[in-house]
Amino acid sequence: MKGQGSSLSSAMRTYARNGENPPDGFMCPQGWSVLVRYYESLQAEDATQQSAVVSA
């Protein structure tokens, strides 16, 4: 059982990182939107840090 939950969690994080919608009923749309924006902010931060390293 525990492994299945971890697999589902990983799948949902992947959906959020890719800006994809979760299965119907997984989470309210507003909550999902917050999660997607969070992952977008992490990706933007990573891009900024990588750009700074390349420039140095």
PDB file of N, CA, C and O in Angstrom, chain B, residues numbered from 101:
ATOM      1  N   MET B 101       0.820  -1.203   0.000  1.00  0.00           N
ATOM      2  CA  MET B 101       0.000   0.000   0.000  1.00  0.00           C
ATOM      3  C   MET B 101       0.859   1.260   0.000  1.00  0.00           C
ATOM      4  O   MET B 101       0.588   2.199  -0.749  1.00  0.00           O
ATOM      5  N   LYS B 102       1.889   1.283   0.835  1.00  0.00           N
ATOM      6  CA  LYS B 102       2.701   2.479   0.934  1.00  0.00           C
ATOM      7  C   LYS B 102       3.346   2.828  -0.402  1.00  0.00           C
ATOM      8  O   LYS B 102       3.388   4.001  -0.772  1.00  0.00           O
ATOM      9  N   GLY B 103       3.840   1.855  -1.122  1.00  0.00           N
ATOM     10  CA  GLY B 103       4.476   2.092  -2.411  1.00  0.00           C
ATOM     11  C   GLY B 103       3.519   2.693  -3.418  1.00  0.00           C
ATOM     12  O   GLY B 103       3.915   3.521  -4.239  1.00  0.00           O
ATOM     13  N   GLN B 104       2.261   2.283  -3.363  1.00  0.00           N
ATOM     14  CA  GLN B 104       1.275   2.825  -4.297  1.00  0.00           C
ATOM     15  C   GLN B 104       1.032   4.302  -4.034  1.00  0.00           C
ATOM     16  O   GLN B 104       0.873   5.078  -4.976  1.00  0.00           O
ATOM     17  N   GLY B 105       1.000   4.700  -2.775  1.00  0.00           N
ATOM     18  CA  GLY B 105       0.813   6.109  -2.435  1.00  0.00           C
ATOM     19  C   GLY B 105       1.980   6.948  -2.910  1.00  0.00           C
ATOM     20  O   GLY B 105       1.800   8.056  -3.416  1.00  0.00           O
ATOM     21  N   SER B 106       3.175   6.411  -2.743  1.00  0.00           N
ATOM     22  CA  SER B 106       4.370   7.127  -3.196  1.00  0.00           C
ATOM     23  C   SER B 106       4.361   7.277  -4.704  1.00  0.00           C
ATOM     24  O   SER B 106       4.743   8.321  -5.233  1.00  0.00           O
ATOM     25  N   SER B 107       3.924   6.235  -5.397  1.00  0.00           N
ATOM     26  CA  SER B 107       3.859   6.281  -6.853  1.00  0.00           C
ATOM     27  C   SER B 107       2.844   7.328  -7.308  1.00  0.00           C
ATOM     28  O   SER B 107       3.099   8.072  -8.255  1.00  0.00           O
ATOM     29  N   LEU B 108       1.709   7.386  -6.644  1.00  0.00           N
ATOM     30  CA  LEU B 108       0.685   8.378  -6.972  1.00  0.00           C
ATOM     31  C   LEU B 108       1.205   9.783  -6.696  1.00  0.00           C
ATOM     32  O   LEU B 108       0.998  10.695  -7.495  1.00  0.00           O
ATOM     33  N   SER B 109       1.875   9.952  -5.570  1.00  0.00           N
ATOM     34  CA  SER B 109       2.440  11.261  -5.233  1.00  0.00           C
ATOM     35  C   SER B 109       3.449  11.703  -6.275  1.00  0.00           C
ATOM     36  O   SER B 109       3.459  12.864  -6.686  1.00  0.00           O
ATOM     37  N   SER B 110       4.296  10.782  -6.701  1.00  0.00           N
ATOM     38  CA  SER B 110       5.292  11.104  -7.731  1.00  0.00           C
ATOM     39  C   SER B 110       4.614  11.489  -9.041  1.00  0.00           C
ATOM     40  O   SER B 110       5.034  12.432  -9.712  1.00  0.00           O
ATOM     41  N   ALA B 111       3.571  10.760  -9.397  1.00  0.00           N
ATOM     42  CA  ALA B 111       2.844  11.058 -10.634  1.00  0.00           C
ATOM     43  C   ALA B 111       2.204  12.439 -10.553  1.00  0.00           C
ATOM     44  O   ALA B 111       2.236  13.190 -11.528  1.00  0.00           O
ATOM     45  N   MET B 112       1.626  12.785  -9.406  1.00  0.00           N
ATOM     46  CA  MET B 112       0.976  14.084  -9.256  1.00  0.00           C
ATOM     47  C   MET B 112       2.002  15.211  -9.307  1.00  0.00           C
ATOM     48  O   MET B 112       1.734  16.258  -9.895  1.00  0.00           O
ATOM     49  N   ARG B 113       3.180  15.013  -8.695  1.00  0.00           N
ATOM     50  CA  ARG B 113       4.232  16.033  -8.778  1.00  0.00           C
ATOM     51  C   ARG B 113       4.681  16.215 -10.219  1.00  0.00           C
ATOM     52  O   ARG B 113       4.934  17.339 -10.652  1.00  0.00           O
ATOM     53  N   THR B 114       4.782  15.124 -10.962  1.00  0.00           N
ATOM     54  CA  THR B 114       5.171  15.206 -12.373  1.00  0.00           C
ATOM     55  C   THR B 114       4.124  15.977 -13.161  1.00  0.00           C
ATOM     56  O   THR B 114       4.472  16.830 -13.977  1.00  0.00           O
ATOM     57  N   TYR B 115       2.849  15.692 -12.929  1.00  0.00           N
ATOM     58  CA  TYR B 115       1.777  16.440 -13.598  1.00  0.00           C
ATOM     59  C   TYR B 115       1.916  17.934 -13.298  1.00  0.00           C
ATOM     60  O   TYR B 115       1.852  18.767 -14.202  1.00  0.00           O
ATOM     61  N   ALA B 116       2.105  18.257 -12.027  1.00  0.00           N
ATOM     62  CA  ALA B 116       2.194  19.666 -11.627  1.00  0.00           C
ATOM     63  C   ALA B 116       3.402  20.344 -12.263  1.00  0.00           C
ATOM     64  O   ALA B 116       3.294  21.467 -12.754  1.00  0.00           O
ATOM     65  N   ARG B 117       4.554  19.670 -12.257  1.00  0.00           N
ATOM     66  CA  ARG B 117       5.759  20.250 -12.866  1.00  0.00           C
ATOM     67  C   ARG B 117       5.571  20.506 -14.350  1.00  0.00           C
ATOM     68  O   ARG B 117       6.099  21.476 -14.893  1.00  0.00           O
ATOM     69  N   ASN B 118       4.816  19.633 -15.004  1.00  0.00           N
ATOM     70  CA  ASN B 118       4.599  19.751 -16.447  1.00  0.00           C
ATOM     71  C   ASN B 118       3.386  20.607 -16.798  1.00  0.00           C
ATOM     72  O   ASN B 118       3.082  20.798 -17.976  1.00  0.00           O
ATOM     73  N   GLY B 119       2.690  21.125 -15.783  1.00  0.00           N
ATOM     74  CA  GLY B 119       1.519  21.959 -16.024  1.00  0.00           C
ATOM     75  C   GLY B 119       0.311  21.178 -16.515  1.00  0.00           C
ATOM     76  O   GLY B 119      -0.608  21.751 -17.100  1.00  0.00           O
ATOM     77  N   GLU B 120       0.309  19.873 -16.278  1.00  0.00           N
ATOM     78  CA  GLU B 120      -0.809  19.026 -16.711  1.00  0.00           C
ATOM     79  C   GLU B 120      -1.883  18.990 -15.631  1.00  0.00           C
ATOM     80  O   GLU B 120      -1.600  19.234 -14.458  1.00  0.00           O
ATOM     81  N   ASN B 121      -3.101  18.690 -16.025  1.00  0.00           N
ATOM     82  CA  ASN B 121      -4.200  18.569 -15.078  1.00  0.00           C
ATOM     83  C   ASN B 121      -4.201  17.181 -14.452  1.00  0.00           C
ATOM     84  O   ASN B 121      -3.877  16.194 -15.112  1.00  0.00           O
ATOM     85  N   PRO B 122      -4.570  17.110 -13.163  1.00  0.00           N
ATOM     86  CA  PRO B 122      -4.654  15.813 -12.492  1.00  0.00           C
ATOM     87  C   PRO B 122      -5.936  15.093 -12.890  1.00  0.00           C
ATOM     88  O   PRO B 122      -6.807  15.676 -13.535  1.00  0.00           O
ATOM     89  N   PRO B 123      -6.047  13.824 -12.505  1.00  0.00           N
ATOM     90  CA  PRO B 123      -7.304  13.106 -12.751  1.00  0.00           C
ATOM     91  C   PRO B 123      -8.464  13.820 -12.050  1.00  0.00           C
ATOM     92  O   PRO B 123      -8.279  14.436 -11.000  1.00  0.00           O
ATOM     93  N   ASP B 124      -9.644  13.734 -12.634  1.00  0.00           N
ATOM     94  CA  ASP B 124     -10.829  14.348 -12.031  1.00  0.00           C
ATOM     95  C   ASP B 124     -10.991  13.895 -10.589  1.00  0.00           C
ATOM     96  O   ASP B 124     -10.868  12.710 -10.279  1.00  0.00           O
ATOM     97  N   GLY B 125     -11.267  14.852  -9.712  1.00  0.00           N
ATOM     98  CA  GLY B 125     -11.520  14.544  -8.320  1.00  0.00           C
ATOM     99  C   GLY B 125     -10.277  14.433  -7.463  1.00  0.00           C
ATOM    100  O   GLY B 125     -10.392  14.236  -6.253  1.00  0.00           O
ATOM    101  N   PHE B 126      -9.090  14.551  -8.044  1.00  0.00           N
ATOM    102  CA  PHE B 126      -7.872  14.419  -7.237  1.00  0.00           C
ATOM    103  C   PHE B 126      -7.731  15.583  -6.274  1.00  0.00           C
ATOM    104  O   PHE B 126      -7.420  15.385  -5.100  1.00  0.00           O
ATOM    105  N   MET B 127      -7.958  16.795  -6.763  1.00  0.00           N
ATOM    106  CA  MET B 127      -7.777  17.998  -5.960  1.00  0.00           C
ATOM    107  C   MET B 127      -8.663  19.089  -6.542  1.00  0.00           C
ATOM    108  O   MET B 127      -8.955  19.093  -7.738  1.00  0.00           O
ATOM    109  N   CYS B 128      -9.087  20.014  -5.686  1.00  0.00           N
ATOM    110  CA  CYS B 128      -9.897  21.123  -6.199  1.00  0.00           C
ATOM    111  C   CYS B 128      -9.048  21.945  -7.177  1.00  0.00           C
ATOM    112  O   CYS B 128      -7.836  22.065  -6.995  1.00  0.00           O
ATOM    113  N   PRO B 129      -9.676  22.508  -8.206  1.00  0.00           N
ATOM    114  CA  PRO B 129      -8.923  23.250  -9.226  1.00  0.00           C
ATOM    115  C   PRO B 129      -8.070  24.390  -8.662  1.00  0.00           C
ATOM    116  O   PRO B 129      -6.959  24.621  -9.138  1.00  0.00           O
ATOM    117  N   GLN B 130      -8.577  25.098  -7.660  1.00  0.00           N
ATOM    118  CA  GLN B 130      -7.813  26.202  -7.085  1.00  0.00           C
ATOM    119  C   GLN B 130      -6.560  25.688  -6.373  1.00  0.00           C
ATOM    120  O   GLN B 130      -5.491  26.288  -6.484  1.00  0.00           O
ATOM    121  N   GLY B 131      -6.690  24.602  -5.657  1.00  0.00           N
ATOM    122  CA  GLY B 131      -5.536  24.006  -4.977  1.00  0.00           C
ATOM    123  C   GLY B 131      -4.500  23.521  -5.971  1.00  0.00           C
ATOM    124  O   GLY B 131      -3.300  23.697  -5.763  1.00  0.00           O
ATOM    125  N   TRP B 132      -4.966  22.908  -7.052  1.00  0.00           N
ATOM    126  CA  TRP B 132      -4.049  22.421  -8.084  1.00  0.00           C
ATOM    127  C   TRP B 132      -3.307  23.588  -8.722  1.00  0.00           C
ATOM    128  O   TRP B 132      -2.113  23.489  -9.005  1.00  0.00           O
ATOM    129  N   SER B 133      -4.010  24.689  -8.946  1.00  0.00           N
ATOM    130  CA  SER B 133      -3.398  25.875  -9.538  1.00  0.00           C
ATOM    131  C   SER B 133      -2.260  26.396  -8.659  1.00  0.00           C
ATOM    132  O   SER B 133      -1.218  26.804  -9.172  1.00  0.00           O
ATOM    133  N   VAL B 134      -2.453  26.383  -7.356  1.00  0.00           N
ATOM    134  CA  VAL B 134      -1.404  26.805  -6.425  1.00  0.00           C
ATOM    135  C   VAL B 134      -0.190  25.890  -6.562  1.00  0.00           C
ATOM    136  O   VAL B 134       0.945  26.365  -6.601  1.00  0.00           O
ATOM    137  N   LEU B 135      -0.421  24.596  -6.635  1.00  0.00           N
ATOM    138  CA  LEU B 135       0.669  23.628  -6.762  1.00  0.00           C
ATOM    139  C   LEU B 135       1.431  23.816  -8.069  1.00  0.00           C
ATOM    140  O   LEU B 135       2.660  23.756  -8.078  1.00  0.00           O
ATOM    141  N   VAL B 136       0.724  24.040  -9.167  1.00  0.00           N
ATOM    142  CA  VAL B 136       1.365  24.260 -10.466  1.00  0.00           C
ATOM    143  C   VAL B 136       2.211  25.530 -10.424  1.00  0.00           C
ATOM    144  O   VAL B 136       3.340  25.538 -10.914  1.00  0.00           O
ATOM    145  N   ARG B 137       1.676  26.601  -9.844  1.00  0.00           N
ATOM    146  CA  ARG B 137       2.446  27.852  -9.753  1.00  0.00           C
ATOM    147  C   ARG B 137       3.697  27.664  -8.904  1.00  0.00           C
ATOM    148  O   ARG B 137       4.740  28.247  -9.202  1.00  0.00           O
ATOM    149  N   TYR B 138       3.606  26.862  -7.858  1.00  0.00           N
ATOM    150  CA  TYR B 138       4.773  26.576  -7.019  1.00  0.00           C
ATOM    151  C   TYR B 138       5.871  25.907  -7.847  1.00  0.00           C
ATOM    152  O   TYR B 138       7.028  26.325  -7.795  1.00  0.00           O
ATOM    153  N   TYR B 139       5.517  24.881  -8.601  1.00  0.00           N
ATOM    154  CA  TYR B 139       6.522  24.195  -9.416  1.00  0.00           C
ATOM    155  C   TYR B 139       7.055  25.104 -10.519  1.00  0.00           C
ATOM    156  O   TYR B 139       8.233  25.015 -10.868  1.00  0.00           O
ATOM    157  N   GLU B 140       6.224  25.967 -11.069  1.00  0.00           N
ATOM    158  CA  GLU B 140       6.698  26.934 -12.068  1.00  0.00           C
ATOM    159  C   GLU B 140       7.722  27.877 -11.450  1.00  0.00           C
ATOM    160  O   GLU B 140       8.718  28.221 -12.088  1.00  0.00           O
ATOM    161  N   SER B 141       7.479  28.300 -10.199  1.00  0.00           N
ATOM    162  CA  SER B 141       8.425  29.205  -9.539  1.00  0.00           C
ATOM    163  C   SER B 141       9.752  28.503  -9.274  1.00  0.00           C
ATOM    164  O   SER B 141      10.809  29.126  -9.372  1.00  0.00           O
ATOM    165  N   LEU B 142       9.711  27.222  -8.940  1.00  0.00           N
ATOM    166  CA  LEU B 142      10.953  26.471  -8.739  1.00  0.00           C
ATOM    167  C   LEU B 142      11.740  26.366 -10.035  1.00  0.00           C
ATOM    168  O   LEU B 142      12.962  26.515 -10.039  1.00  0.00           O
ATOM    169  N   GLN B 143      11.043  26.112 -11.131  1.00  0.00           N
ATOM    170  CA  GLN B 143      11.714  25.999 -12.424  1.00  0.00           C
ATOM    171  C   GLN B 143      12.322  27.336 -12.832  1.00  0.00           C
ATOM    172  O   GLN B 143      13.424  27.370 -13.379  1.00  0.00           O
ATOM    173  N   ALA B 144      11.623  28.431 -12.574  1.00  0.00           N
ATOM    174  CA  ALA B 144      12.145  29.756 -12.904  1.00  0.00           C
ATOM    175  C   ALA B 144      13.379  30.060 -12.055  1.00  0.00           C
ATOM    176  O   ALA B 144      14.354  30.627 -12.548  1.00  0.00           O
ATOM    177  N   GLU B 145      13.331  29.681 -10.785  1.00  0.00           N
ATOM    178  CA  GLU B 145      14.469  29.891  -9.890  1.00  0.00           C
ATOM    179  C   GLU B 145      15.675  29.079 -10.354  1.00  0.00           C
ATOM    180  O   GLU B 145      16.797  29.585 -10.362  1.00  0.00           O
ATOM    181  N   ASP B 146      15.452  27.832 -10.738  1.00  0.00           N
ATOM    182  CA  ASP B 146      16.537  26.987 -11.246  1.00  0.00           C
ATOM    183  C   ASP B 146      17.157  27.593 -12.500  1.00  0.00           C
ATOM    184  O   ASP B 146      18.379  27.598 -12.648  1.00  0.00           O
ATOM    185  N   ALA B 147      16.328  28.099 -13.395  1.00  0.00           N
ATOM    186  CA  ALA B 147      16.829  28.698 -14.635  1.00  0.00           C
ATOM    187  C   ALA B 147      17.672  29.928 -14.328  1.00  0.00           C
ATOM    188  O   ALA B 147      18.701  30.150 -14.965  1.00  0.00           O
ATOM    189  N   THR B 148      17.242  30.727 -13.357  1.00  0.00           N
ATOM    190  CA  THR B 148      17.990  31.921 -12.975  1.00  0.00           C
ATOM    191  C   THR B 148      19.337  31.535 -12.383  1.00  0.00           C
ATOM    192  O   THR B 148      20.355  32.149 -12.703  1.00  0.00           O
ATOM    193  N   GLN B 149      19.348  30.521 -11.522  1.00  0.00           N
ATOM    194  CA  GLN B 149      20.599  30.078 -10.907  1.00  0.00           C
ATOM    195  C   GLN B 149      21.545  29.501 -11.949  1.00  0.00           C
ATOM    196  O   GLN B 149      22.747  29.764 -11.900  1.00  0.00           O
ATOM    197  N   GLN B 150      21.032  28.725 -12.882  1.00  0.00           N
ATOM    198  CA  GLN B 150      21.873  28.145 -13.925  1.00  0.00           C
ATOM    199  C   GLN B 150      22.447  29.239 -14.810  1.00  0.00           C
ATOM    200  O   GLN B 150      23.602  29.151 -15.228  1.00  0.00           O
ATOM    201  N   SER B 151      21.669  30.260 -15.099  1.00  0.00           N
ATOM    202  CA  SER B 151      22.132  31.376 -15.915  1.00  0.00           C
ATOM    203  C   SER B 151      23.254  32.124 -15.201  1.00  0.00           C
ATOM    204  O   SER B 151      24.224  32.541 -15.833  1.00  0.00           O
ATOM    205  N   ALA B 152      23.125  32.293 -13.895  1.00  0.00           N
ATOM    206  CA  ALA B 152      24.146  32.984 -13.117  1.00  0.00           C
ATOM    207  C   ALA B 152      25.450  32.188 -13.106  1.00  0.00           C
ATOM    208  O   ALA B 152      26.530  32.774 -13.174  1.00  0.00           O
ATOM    209  N   VAL B 153      25.362  30.875 -13.022  1.00  0.00           N
ATOM    210  CA  VAL B 153      26.548  30.021 -13.016  1.00  0.00           C
ATOM    211  C   VAL B 153      27.247  30.086 -14.367  1.00  0.00           C
ATOM    212  O   VAL B 153      28.473  30.173 -14.428  1.00  0.00           O
ATOM    213  N   VAL B 154      26.485  30.044 -15.438  1.00  0.00           N
ATOM    214  CA  VAL B 154      27.058  30.093 -16.786  1.00  0.00           C
ATOM    215  C   VAL B 154      27.726  31.448 -17.025  1.00  0.00           C
ATOM    216  O   VAL B 154      28.764  31.520 -17.682  1.00  0.00           O
ATOM    217  N   SER B 155      27.135  32.519 -16.495  1.00  0.00           N
ATOM    218  CA  SER B 155      27.673  33.862 -16.689  1.00  0.00           C
ATOM    219  C   SER B 155      28.956  34.094 -15.900  1.00  0.00           C
ATOM    220  O   SER B 155      29.772  34.936 -16.275  1.00  0.00           O
ATOM    221  N   ALA B 156      29.138  33.357 -14.817  1.00  0.00           N
ATOM    222  CA  ALA B 156      30.292  33.576 -13.929  1.00  0.00           C
ATOM    223  C   ALA B 156      31.582  33.124 -14.501  1.00  0.00           C
ATOM    224  O   ALA B 156      32.622  33.252 -13.856  1.00  0.00           O
TER     225      ALA B 156
END
